[in-house]
Amino acid sequence: MPRITRNAAIVWDGNLARGSGHISAATGAFTELAFSLATRIAPKEGSTSPEELQAGAHGACFTMSLAGELTAAGTPPTHLEVSCEIVMDEVEGAGHQIVGSNLEARATVEGIEEAAFADVARRADGEGPFSSLLKRSGAQVTLDARLLP
C-alpha cells in the first residue's frame, strides 16, 4: 500500500474556557464540525470533540480491517456494525490522557462459526493501524466481537 496522508483544517477563536472552534476535512467529507471545551467534557448535540473523532477513526479503521480479514479468510461479511468508545482519564504526572478504546463489533457472516469469527476479529484488531497506535501509546484496547443472530 502506498504512503497515505490526509488533512484537516482547524480554526479556534477565544480562550480555552469560552472559546470554540471547527474542524473541516480537506476532502470536503465534513465541514466546520463545531467543538469546544464544553463539548469535550459533556456531549452537546451538534458539536463534537477530538475524542469522538478518534472513536470514529478507530472504529472505522477496525471495521475495514475486519472486512479485509474476513474476506481473506474466504468468509466476506454481509453486514458489520462497530462502535468504539474512547476513554480519556487523568494519569498521575501526565495530565489527561487517552487510556482506552473499547471496540464492539457485531457481524453477519455466512459460513463462519462464532469462535472462528472471534479469532479473525482479534487478528483484525492486532493488525489495524489505529489499534496498534493506541496500544503502543499505552492505551488499553478491548474488543467484544460477536456474530449477529
C-alpha positions as CSV (number, residue, x, y, z in Angstrom):
1,M,0.0,0.0,0.0
2,P,1.4,3.5,-0.8
3,R,2.1,6.1,1.8
4,I,-1.2,7.8,2.8
5,T,-1.7,11.3,4.0
6,R,-4.9,13.1,5.0
7,N,-5.5,16.6,6.1
8,A,-8.0,18.6,8.2
9,A,-8.1,22.3,9.0
10,I,-8.9,23.5,12.5
11,V,-9.9,27.1,13.4
12,W,-10.2,28.3,17.0
13,D,-11.5,31.6,18.4
14,G,-11.2,32.7,22.0
15,N,-9.7,31.3,25.2
16,L,-9.9,27.7,26.3
17,A,-12.8,28.1,28.7
18,R,-15.2,30.1,26.5
19,G,-13.7,29.7,23.0
20,S,-14.8,27.4,20.3
21,G,-13.6,26.1,17.0
22,H,-14.4,24.0,14.0
23,I,-12.8,21.2,12.0
24,S,-13.0,20.7,8.3
25,A,-11.7,17.8,6.2
26,A,-9.6,18.7,3.2
27,T,-11.7,16.3,1.1
28,G,-15.0,18.2,2.0
29,A,-16.3,15.0,3.6
30,F,-17.2,17.1,6.6
31,T,-17.0,20.9,7.1
32,E,-17.0,23.1,10.1
33,L,-17.7,20.5,12.8
34,A,-18.1,22.5,15.9
35,F,-16.0,21.7,19.1
36,S,-15.2,23.4,22.4
37,L,-14.0,22.6,25.9
38,A,-17.7,22.2,26.9
39,T,-18.2,19.5,24.2
40,R,-15.1,17.7,25.3
41,I,-16.3,17.5,28.9
42,A,-20.0,16.7,28.1
43,P,-21.8,15.7,25.0
44,K,-23.7,18.5,23.2
45,E,-25.9,18.0,20.2
46,G,-24.4,19.4,17.1
47,S,-20.8,19.6,18.4
48,T,-18.0,17.1,18.6
49,S,-14.7,16.5,20.4
50,P,-11.3,15.2,19.5
51,E,-12.1,12.0,21.4
52,E,-15.4,11.5,19.5
53,L,-13.5,11.9,16.2
54,Q,-10.8,9.5,17.4
55,A,-13.6,7.0,18.3
56,G,-14.9,7.3,14.8
57,A,-11.5,6.9,13.2
58,H,-10.6,3.9,15.3
59,G,-13.9,2.2,14.8
60,A,-13.8,2.8,11.0
61,C,-10.2,1.6,10.8
62,F,-11.1,-1.6,12.7
63,T,-14.2,-2.2,10.5
64,M,-12.2,-2.0,7.4
65,S,-9.5,-4.3,8.9
66,L,-12.2,-6.8,9.9
67,A,-13.8,-6.8,6.5
68,G,-10.4,-7.4,4.9
69,E,-9.5,-10.3,7.3
70,L,-12.9,-11.9,6.8
71,T,-12.6,-11.7,3.1
72,A,-9.1,-13.1,3.1
73,A,-10.4,-16.0,5.2
74,G,-12.9,-16.8,2.5
75,T,-15.9,-15.6,4.5
76,P,-16.6,-12.0,3.4
77,P,-19.0,-10.1,5.7
78,T,-22.6,-9.4,4.7
79,H,-23.0,-6.7,7.4
80,L,-20.8,-5.2,10.1
81,E,-21.8,-2.9,13.0
82,V,-19.0,-1.5,15.0
83,S,-19.0,1.0,17.9
84,C,-16.0,2.5,19.6
85,E,-15.7,4.2,22.9
86,I,-12.6,6.3,23.6
87,V,-11.7,6.8,27.3
88,M,-9.7,9.8,28.5
89,D,-8.7,10.0,32.1
90,E,-6.3,11.7,34.5
91,V,-3.0,10.0,34.6
92,E,-0.8,10.9,37.6
93,G,2.1,13.1,36.4
94,A,0.9,13.2,32.8
95,G,-2.5,15.1,32.9
96,H,-5.4,13.9,30.9
97,Q,-4.5,11.0,28.5
98,I,-6.3,8.6,26.2
99,V,-6.2,5.5,28.3
100,G,-8.5,3.2,26.5
101,S,-10.5,2.3,23.4
102,N,-13.4,-0.2,23.6
103,L,-14.5,-1.8,20.3
104,E,-17.7,-3.6,20.0
105,A,-18.4,-5.5,16.7
106,R,-21.5,-7.3,15.6
107,A,-21.5,-9.1,12.2
108,T,-23.5,-11.1,9.8
109,V,-21.1,-13.5,8.1
110,E,-22.1,-16.6,6.2
111,G,-20.1,-19.8,6.7
112,I,-18.2,-18.9,9.9
113,E,-18.6,-20.1,13.5
114,E,-18.5,-17.8,16.5
115,A,-15.1,-19.0,17.7
116,A,-13.5,-18.6,14.2
117,F,-15.1,-15.1,13.9
118,A,-13.7,-14.1,17.2
119,D,-10.2,-15.2,16.1
120,V,-10.5,-13.2,12.8
121,A,-11.7,-10.2,14.8
122,R,-8.7,-10.4,17.2
123,R,-6.4,-10.6,14.2
124,A,-8.1,-7.6,12.6
125,D,-7.6,-5.6,15.8
126,G,-3.9,-6.7,16.1
127,E,-3.1,-5.6,12.6
128,G,-5.2,-2.4,12.5
129,P,-3.1,0.8,12.4
130,F,-5.3,2.7,14.9
131,S,-5.4,-0.2,17.4
132,S,-1.6,-0.6,17.0
133,L,-1.0,3.1,17.6
134,L,-3.2,3.2,20.7
135,K,-1.6,0.1,22.2
136,R,1.9,1.4,21.5
137,S,0.9,4.6,23.4
138,G,0.0,2.5,26.4
139,A,-3.8,2.7,26.0
140,Q,-5.8,-0.5,26.6
141,V,-7.8,-1.6,23.6
142,T,-10.7,-4.0,24.3
143,L,-12.7,-6.0,21.7
144,D,-16.1,-7.6,22.1
145,A,-16.8,-9.3,18.7
146,R,-19.9,-11.5,18.1
147,L,-22.0,-12.7,15.2
148,L,-25.5,-11.3,14.9
149,P,-28.2,-13.9,15.3
